[in-house]
Amino acid sequence: MKYSEYSAVIIGSGAAGLYAALKISEHSNLPDGVLIITKSALGESNSKYAQGGIVAVLHQNRDDNVELHVKDTQKAGAGLSDIETVEAISQASDEVVNDLIKTGVKFDRNENGELLFTLEAAHSIRRILHSGGDATGKGIVEGLRNAVLEDKNITVMENSMAVELLISREKECKGAIVFNELTGEHEVIYTSALILATGGVGQLYKFTTNPDGATGDGIALAYEAGAAIQDMEFIQFHPTALAISPESKERFLISEAVRGEGAKLINKEGEQFMSRYSDKRELAPRDVVTRAIYSEMKKEHSSNVFLDASIINPLKLMNRFPTISAKCKTKGIDISQKPIPVAPAAHYTMGGIKADVSGKTSIKGLYAIGEAASTGLHGANRLASNSLLECVVCAYELADYLSFANLETPKKIDEGIKKMIDVYSRSISGREYDIQALKSELKSIMWNNVGIVRDEASLIHAKKEVEKLKDSFKRMHKCLNRDEYEYRNMLIVASIVIESALERKESRGAHARSDYRETNLEARHSNIIKTEEKELIYA
Ligand SMILES: Cc1cc2nc3c(=O)[nH]c(=O)nc-3n(C[C@H](O)[C@H](O)[C@H](O)COP(=O)(O)OP(=O)(O)OC[C@H]3O[C@@H](n4cnc5c(N)ncnc54)[C@H](O)[C@@H]3O)c2cc1C
């Protein structure tokens, strides 16, 4: 097996991973440089597809302030957001977003060069910056990716997947095993700062806005390593994904900002129904809008409702939402004329690896940032455009924390780690699996039983079905290829989501239980799940 050493290793190249690499690379305590390991091409990520924007509480936006943003975030979070985390991230946003601009990220401005702010659901004022109209993620990722490629301190390993964390008997993270898709080999990477920036778990569900890579790898790896995982019952289902046909898996996002600019939701009868569900109508928090649409669809036995954007001035519509307009056009829909068929889809993971604002997890040497982490910012329901902000603020704070750390690569590797590496140097044989069919089966189980509305019976059914899939898949450690590793990770994460959802016997934010419809004031705490010791691999 090939071995290498780096002072800091970042897994993932979305907004969180790219920005963390750049900020860490600025420091002088890096004897062995910085490595980015990423599953596909550099920058391929959920981040790249973000549309609406990024929250920025900027001094020049006189209508805004930290208190107001904290209040909006907490309200959307349904009582579960961690107030200190929300305040810290909101307060840092001015400094970090300005640094992002200095790094080369371009946000949309008016003819006088002033930044443009937009409005999204559940924000009390316009405080969201955007790029390329509705291509904010592309703008951020391109700016950061160009800077990473110019940085001589950063090495990039593409088409490579972290598949196991190396944890010493003292419970410290010392590196990772990586599967290199190009060579088909496993490699060992040692480091004293292993940063998981691997994103969320949207691909667990049959219908999702997330690209293929969002299989919850980092959460599965951290869980297997014994790290604390938090709030996994809270999966955000975005209310408006393009739903051309009932079975089409492609669920292209129709950003909340379209509703922010005035578009209305209508049912099959053409009725604007949101006033029956919330006095905030289209601008109610996401979970509220999602359940309203779910309820209308059930009532009408239909697989979608419609978003009517024809109320917005056509010129404004085209300039502000060029990506959405173009996508709908390819499906034969002129959005200035015709309502868009939309339905909810799995979109964002509020839970994840329990971490503080500087990425520290419950395991020494292991850090988690971005969507893979759960800092407590989002609580039970994420406020629109807060996730990109969390990615960049936590990356910035992590780099600051690591600038004071000793980043010498570990010299002493204990017996436990040697045995773990040994598992990956042995060859494996066995039957071939139809992984695409197995993934589809798992995604249907999750969509039908652990989706927008759950109850005890559906969750127990899902638990049994996932156990059956686990029993029949014999490669829960070393696998043959990327697809198998992803499926292995999806099974691990599905069990955590189900376990957490069973545990929370109430409805709160994105977690709606038809058997416990009310919010229980005494359940105002997070669910934390941890594995037992990893004796199996050490044995
Ligand atoms: C369609 C869409 C629109 C959105 N719009 C907005 C918006 O307007 N505003 C907002 O704030 N948020 C938005 N979000 C959410 C936001 O984009 C994400 O939460 C955020 O970008 C996550 O960034 P990240 O860096 O944590 O993870 P990601 O961007 O998902 O990056 C994860 C990276 O890790 C890599 N990876 C994963 N597992 C492994 C592994 N085992 N080994 C190696 N590499 C691995 C992936 O290939 C990828 O490069 C949107 C999300 C989607 C899907």
The ligand as a Gaussian input file, in Angstrom:
#p B3LYP/6-31G(d) Opt

LIG

0 1
 C      -29.670000      22.393000      -5.478000
 C      -29.194000      23.007000      -4.180000
 C      -29.361000      24.366000      -3.950000
 C      -28.923000      24.942000      -2.753000
 N      -29.046000      26.297000      -2.580000
 C      -28.507000      26.858000      -1.471000
 C      -28.481000      28.279000      -1.318000
 O      -28.922000      29.020000      -2.180000
 N      -27.925000      28.772000      -0.190000
 C      -27.401000      27.988000       0.793000
 O      -26.910000      28.504000       1.799000
 N      -27.414000      26.659000       0.654000
 C      -27.918000      26.075000      -0.452000
 N      -27.900000      24.719000      -0.579000
 C      -27.215000      23.937000       0.441000
 C      -25.707000      24.131000       0.302000
 O      -25.381000      24.174000      -1.063000
 C      -24.934000      23.010000       0.956000
 O      -25.368000      22.810000       2.249000
 C      -23.463000      23.364000       1.016000
 O      -23.017000      23.756000      -0.253000
 C      -22.656000      22.187000       1.515000
 O      -21.305000      22.458000       1.309000
 P      -20.212000      21.463000       1.842000
 O      -18.904000      22.010000       1.398000
 O      -20.415000      21.175000       3.258000
 O      -20.542000      20.082000       1.074000
 P      -20.644000      19.807000      -0.489000
 O      -20.695000      21.046000      -1.249000
 O      -21.719000      18.823000      -0.695000
 O      -19.239000      19.108000      -0.799000
 C      -18.938000      17.814000      -0.337000
 C      -17.666000      17.354000      -1.024000
 O      -17.192000      16.165000      -0.411000
 C      -16.858000      15.202000      -1.408000
 N      -16.959000      13.893000      -0.759000
 C      -18.030000      13.329000      -0.151000
 N      -17.696000      12.145000       0.389000
 C      -16.387000      11.958000       0.127000
 C      -15.455000      10.920000       0.425000
 N      -15.800000       9.810000       1.100000
 N      -14.172000      11.041000      -0.003000
 C      -13.789000      12.122000      -0.718000
 N      -14.628000      13.138000      -1.016000
 C      -15.904000      13.052000      -0.604000
 C      -17.879000      15.487000      -2.505000
 O      -17.457000      14.932000      -3.734000
 C      -17.859000      17.009000      -2.484000
 O      -16.750000      17.511000      -3.202000
 C      -28.337000      24.129000      -1.758000
 C      -28.188000      22.767000      -1.982000
 C      -28.595000      22.192000      -3.176000
 C      -28.410000      20.720000      -3.403000

